[in-house]
């Protein structure tokens, strides 16, 4: 399913609207501000192959035009980029909804291009490709400053805060995927205004969510961004929990946990992934909700098996009582009349 884009990873949409996206560092031209707003993330963890598939549906707030924005995604190893279906978000929302339902609704990766040296000797371009409506480039940088310089010289959006944000990833030998809206087609000169969902898959010994962002407090205030919700659908062979490496407690809460093996094939079809992808036997989904604050994070979020292995369901919703005063009056009259008729019926029956 295709959607209008505001930029990056699985798609973009204009401000305050939801669209699939994978973005851990939203950046813009110096004259504009942009921040991540609500985010929904799918993490599919294959422990046997030490592979993580990552898809995000996101919304953004900003004060500029779509072409002024870009995103930078860090990963511990070189990622594989490919298109993926986005209907899976609706399917997962259905699966974890309160149990008041009657029926059920009905990532393939490309080989990276040969590495080549960028103009700046301290930045290596590992791959360049057009995918899902975006121009994507995978980079390896010796320094955070070199990364920012390369982005600037190659017409990728960046901000002054990117260097500080990127420093820790550079020190840990991570790579960066930078994305921007694809330029008009050379033959038709038509601008790219639609995009498919983008999947980023990479090798890692521990599944993770890049929770760190550049300092966004001032930018959030300037675009009136106050609250945002991060929702993570984590799929593995068992229940998992998220935590920071420094021991600080994550604000995310587990809201649903259970076996979804029966949905395995349907989810893989929705994700456009081969049937052998992911855990080979049990598929267990853990859903988290986090009121993600616009403040400096303790670090990135890492996931490990949860000691609490019990299933968790949402409480079923019941119809709300009427709030209209006239409804209460009508209900009172109905009950009174019914009671009175019943009283006379019993009385007459008794007298007869």
Order of alpha helices (4+ residues) and beta strands (2+ residues): beta-beta-beta-beta-beta-beta-beta-alpha-beta-beta-beta-alpha-alpha-beta-beta-beta-beta-alpha-beta-beta-beta-alpha-beta-beta-alpha
